[in-house]
C-alpha cells in the first residue's frame, strides 16, 4: 500500500497536494470509506466502455484524473485512441508503469483548465470518463468542467461517477479526514448545467440488495443509489 512505501509516498505527495488532498494518505483499512470502496463493482464502468468501443471501434476515450488506472490495457481493441490525463507528478509516475504509443497517450495538466482541451481532438465519437473524482470537488468545479466539455465537443459521451448525499454525510462523520465535497441524489439535475447535456442512462455498482456496509445507509430507500454512474450524451 502507498502508506507503507516511502518512495511512492514521496512521489505522490505533490500530486495529492495539487488536488487539494492530504499530503499523507490516511489509513482507511477499517473505515466506512474502505468498506464501501471494496464493495464497488469494477465491471460497471468497464462494461460501459466496452459498449462504447463496440459502437465506435475507432473512437477516442479520455480518462480525466486517471491515477494509475490500467483500463486501456485491459479493454484495448487495437483501434481506439486513448488519453489518460492527470497532474504532472501522476503522469510521471504512470510513465514508470505504462508505455505510450500512437494510440495511447499521457497528458499532464489541470483537468479543470480550459487550455487542457487544446490537446484533445474534438471528434464526435469520444467518451470521457470521470471516475472516483467528482466527489472530491465542489459542484461549481464539476459544472465548469462539464461546460468546458460541451463547448469543446459538438457531441460526445460522458461517464460521471457520483455519490449520494447520504454517503457523503456518513463517510464525513466516520472518516473526517477524507475531504468529500460534492454529492447528488438526482442525476437529471445535471441536465440543467448546459442545454447540450442529456442523461441517457444510469449505471449502478450495487444491483443485488444492500452491500455489506448497507446498515450505515438505511436512510437511502434504494441502496443502488449510493454510488452510481451517469451516462450523459452531449449534443
Protein Blocks (a to p, Z undefined) as FASTA:
>chain_A
ZZlmmklmmmmmmmmmmnopafbdcdfklgmklmmmmmpcfklmmmmmmmmmmmmmmbcc
ddehkljafklmmmogolaccdddddfklmmmmmmmpccdfkbccdeddfkbmklmmmpc
cbfbbcdddehklmmpcfklmmmmmmmmmmmpmbdcdddddddfklmmmmmmmmmmbccf
bdcfblklmmmmpmkbccfbdcdfblghjafklmmmmmpmblmlmpccddddeZZ
